[in-house]
Amino acid sequence: MQKIVFVNYLSVENIAKSFGERILFSGISFGINEGQKIGFVAKNGTGKTSLLNMLSGDDVPDEGEIVFRKNLKTAFLSQEPNLDPDLTIEETILASDNPILQVISRYEKALKNPEETEIYQAAFDAMDAHSAWDFETRYTQILHKLKLEDLDIKVSSLSGGQKKRLALASALLQNPDLLIMDEPTNHLDLEMIEWLEQLFAKENFTIFMVTHDRYFLERVCNEIVELDEGQLYSYKGNYSYYLEKRDARIENQATETAKAKQLYKKELDWMRRQPKARTTKSKSRIDDFSEIKQRAHQRRNDHEVQLELNMERLGTKVVELHNVSKSYGEKELFNKFDYNFLKGERVGIIGKNGTGKSTFLNMLTGQVQPDSGKVVIGETVQFGYYTQKGINIKPGQKVIEVVREFGDYIPLKKGRQISAGQLLERFLFDRKKQYDFVEKLSGGERKRLYLCTVLIKNPNFLILDEPTNDLDIVTLNVLESFLLDFPGCLLVVSHDRYFMDKIVDHLFVFKGEGEIKDFPGNYSDYRVYEDSTPAESKKEENDNKPKNDWKKDQSKPQLSYNEQKEHGRLVKEISKLEKEREALQNKFATEGWDGEEIDKQSKILQDIIDSIEEKELRWFELSEKLEN
């Protein structure tokens, strides 16, 4: 039986990290081997990003060490990519130390000017020499799928989402041994996420990543590593396996804690009865007492959100949209859209980036006016709007003070109420954390705080625009528990498929070019429906693609690998035949052939001319494919 050899890429050995008195973790050890796809799971603020920064070399542990395999090539995708604003998209990608990218870049430029035969041939030959054809297909696909069509745009002109996609493309094209990623699905639309999911699932990447996307963890990862209460736990399986084994671990810990509490009571009674003079045996038992006490007082900070909200009841009229249309220049976002929201509706919004999802939400809340038609808001409607902009931080402001600016309490049923502090506790801000300065919070903690400021207003129509970005899985579970019990209307834009499946009843699908489709089901239902109607899916994809894409439309006829080789070979063969024709024509003037020889050579010349015409015709046919 052949022995399987695991190649170790890096080892994390007893590392620790603190910020002042705040200890993130200590004594953490684990390894990453070739072929592993590891998802790293932890609450916000417990050190996920700090650990990733240490693995990438941007930070160092306070204690312990991280040992990398010699000559290991790593690529790091951060949440906030540090890109040179003066470079173009292409220059950013070519800044990688992967030499094949330079070869591909020259070939791509030569494709645009095939009439420059010598330059084209040199670029074509270089592709052959470096066996770059497969990688060129990968290069084409990655840039096309991530919608980075115009390679000459400068980084300074890109949006935050475009920068994240550029950083992802650059990391993938570095062809690293180890890919380290912090929230890779943020700023990707659903189509991009599913493409990336399939890419990682089928190819032999070695990955260590933090992501809140639970379907992504389920379908990509073969191991989950969890940092929980300062301890590291490893689960050799996907997300479903992790959930099963984690629940079993927590149940087992609860049993052990209960046993420790019983032992603690017994030992406490013994301690109280002890005389002042201690024997050696009793001293040993006293030393063990502190450890028993610690085990007995272990507590988990897992909160279930159960709020019986006493919000103002919605009237018969909620929100009505009458023939609303909106365009920006020639770009039509929606056209004569009609819809009446009913009490208790739970609607998800999906669609490609730029199809008008956020504009639609802003129009509902009166921040954007429709070009035509009208939006009628019921008298009892109180919007709570969670936007992508997040929270404005004031210097020196504490967490509890931020929430109290918006309200002191939320009324519950039966005359009860919940205070701002209690709401913060439900969303995982303990009493000590509530008096921290907001500047000290992590990105995910700030998003969680912003959510509390929206909820404290006690809305009965809740609008959430990408609420899952930067939230950890624990917080997502808390948010989902709250939303499942939320009695008002709910309208959600999210690329988190797991979240959407759990929360919404039907979808508005923004298909582009003014079309909004009302689909009766959740996201997984919609995918099944779309997969069963491939013709419509292809039409939608073609309709929404840029008309002047620098990369040729993948659904149109394109040059296959063999056709590309044929195209380059034809250039060489036509050039050779033209030289033969010219040489033979010159011989007619210099050789002094007799009539029979002239007839013979004329026939050869005609064959050369016919061959040139045939090859030129084929060359034009292939070139036309490139130009379409």
Secondary structure, DSSP 8 states (H G I E B T S, - for coil): -------EEEEEEEEEEEETTEEEEEEEEEEEETT-EEEEE--TTSSHHHHHHHHHTSS--SEEEEEE-TT--EEEE-SS----TTSBHHHHHHTSS-HHHHHHHHHHHHHH-TT-HHHHHHHHHHHHHTT-HHHHHHHHHHHHHTT---TTSBGGGS-HHHHHHHHHHHHHHT--SEEEEESTTTT--HHHHHHHHHHHHHS---EEEE---HHHHHHH-SEEEEEETTEEEEESS-HHHHHHHHHHHHHHHHHHHHHHHHHHHHHHHHHHH--SS--HHHHHHHHHHHHHHHHHT-----------B------S--EEEEEEEEEETTEEEEEEEEEE--TT-EEEEEE-TTSSHHHHHHHHTTSS--SEEEEEE-TT--EEEE-TT-----TT-BHHHHHHTT-SEEEBGGG-EEEHHHHHHHTT--TTGGGSBGGGS-HHHHHHHHHHHHHTT--SEEEEESTTTT--HHHHHHHHHHHHT--SEEEEE-S-HHHHHHH-SEEEEEEETTEEEEESS-HHHHHHHHHT-HHHHHHHHHHHS-TT-SS--TTS----HHHHHHHHHHHHHHHHHHHHHHHHHHHHHHS---HHHHHHHHHHHHHHHHHHHHHHHHHHHHHHHHH-
